[in-house]
Amino acid sequence: MAQLVSQLTRQTIKNLSCVNTIKYLSCQKKSTAHVYARTIATTSMLADRWYTDKHEWIELNDDIGTVGISNYAQDALGDVVYAQLPDVGTTIKKEEEVGALESVKAASEIISPITGKVIEKNTLVENKPGLINTSPYKDGWLFKVKVDDVNEIKSLMNEESYEEFLKSDPH
C-alpha cells in the first residue's frame, strides 16, 4: 500500500503544471535514487487566477495571459448582450480601458489587468455574449495577451484576497 501511495504521489508531482501550485514539499532520498514526497500542501486550483479591483481576472501561462471578468462582475451586470473586445495586435496598458460589455441592466468598460499585446480575442463571446454569464472562467474569457512584464501580476489580488475584497468592500 505504501508503495502505491508513493507511486501516485510521484506521478502527481510530475503532472503538476504550475510551480506556484506547490507551497511546500519535503522529500526524502532513498538509496535507489527515488524521491518520495512526504508532504504536499497546495493552494486552491484557482491560485493562478489574479484579480483587479474592477473585477477583471487574468490567468498566466508563461508570458501569455487570458483575461475575463469575474463571476461577481457578470452577476452584477446581468445578462450580457454585447461585447466589444480589443482587436488582435492592439498594444494595451495596465489599468486602461480596452473594451466594453453591455447588459440588459448596464454598460461596463473592460480594464486591462496587465500591459502587453493582444494575440487573440474570443470571437465566440462577441457572437454569443451570454457565455460570459454562463461560463465566466472557461468559455466566457475575453482575450489573450502576450505580457510585457509578468511582474505586474504582483500588484493584483489572488483568489483568497479577491474573496476577502468582495466581503469587505462595497463595490
N, C-alpha and C positions, 0 to 999 in steps of 0.2 A: 504494500500500500504506500509506504513512504517513497519508494522508487517511482511509483506512478505520479504521486504529487510532485516530486522533483522534476519529472519529465514535463508535466503540464506547466509547471512554473517556468522552466527554461523556455518552453515553446511560447508561453505568454509574453515573456520578455523579448523574444525575437520578433514577435508580431507587433509590439508597440511601435506606433508610427511617429510619436512625438516625444522628445526628451522632456518637455515641460509637463507631461503627464505623470512622470515619476518624481515624487517628492523625496523619498528615502529608500535606499536599497543597501542592505548589508549582505555581504557574501562570505562564504567560507570556501576556500580552495581545497579540493581533495587531491590526493597524490596522483590520481589518474588525470589530472588537469581539467576535471569537470568543475564548473562553478555552480554552486547551489544557492539559490536566493532564499534567504531566511525570512526577510520581512519586506513587504512592499506595501506602501501606503500611497494611494493615488488620489488625485483631486477629482473633481467632477468631470464627467466626459465633456462638459462644456467649457473646460478650463482654457481652451484655445480660442474661445469667442470673447471678444473685447467690446465694450460698450462706451458710447458717448453719453453726455448728459442730455442730449437731444434725442436719444433712443435709437440711434443707428448702431449696428454691430458690424464687426469685421472678424473674419477668421483668416489666419495666415497659414500658408503652405509655402515654406521658404520665403521668397520675396513676392509672392502673389497673394493678394488679399481679396476675399469675397465679401461684399458689402450687402447689407439688408437693413430692414427695420425690425425692432423687437416686437415680441408678442404684445407687450404693453401698448406700444405705439399703434399697431394695427387695430387693436381693440378700441383704443381711444378714437381713432379715425372713423371707424365703422367700415361699411362695405366700400372698398377701394374700387373706383370705376375708371380711373385714368392714371397712367404712369408715364412721366416724361423722364427718361434716363439719359445720362451723358453719352455722347457718341464715342465710338471706338476711336482711339487716337488722341482724345482730349487729355490735356495735362490738367490735373486737378490739384488743389492745395487743401491741406488740412483746415477744417473749420470754415470752408467756403461752400456756398450753395452750388450744387451740381445738377439738380433736377427738382422735380416736384411730383407730389401724389395728390390726387383729388378723390374725395369720397362723397357719399351722399350727405355727410354732415359738414365736412370742412375741406380745406386745402392745406397742404403742408409741404414745406421745402425739404429736400434731401440735402443734408450737410455731410460733406466728406469727412470721415474719421481719420484720414491719412493723406499724405502727399504722394503723387505718382502719376502714371499714365494709364488711362482706361484701355484695357485689352479685349474686353468682351462685355456686352450688355445682355441681359436676359430678355430676349425678344418674346419669349412666351409670356412674360409678365406684361410687356407692352400690349400684346394681343389679348391677354386674359388677366387683367389686373387683380381679379379675385384670388389668384394664387397667393398674393401677399397675405390675405386673411386666412386662407385655409392651411398654408404651409410657410410661415414667415422665415423659418430657419432652413428649409430644404428646397422646395420648388420655387418659393417666392423670393429668392435672393434677387438683388437688383443689378449689380455689375461687378466686374473683376478688374483689379488694378495692379499693375506692376509697381511695387512700392519703392520709393526713392530711399527711404531711411527707416528700416524696421524698428529702430529705437524709438520712433514716435509712438509706438504702441504702449510704451511705459506710462504715458500720460492718460491712458484710458482705464476704464474700470473692468475688472474681471467679473465673472458671473456672480460671485458672492458679494462683491462690492456693489454691483448693479442692483442686486436684490435688496440690499440694505438701503441704497439710494431711493428705490421705489417706496420703501416703507417710511423713510424719514423725511422726504421732500415733497411738498405739494407741487406737482408738476403742472 
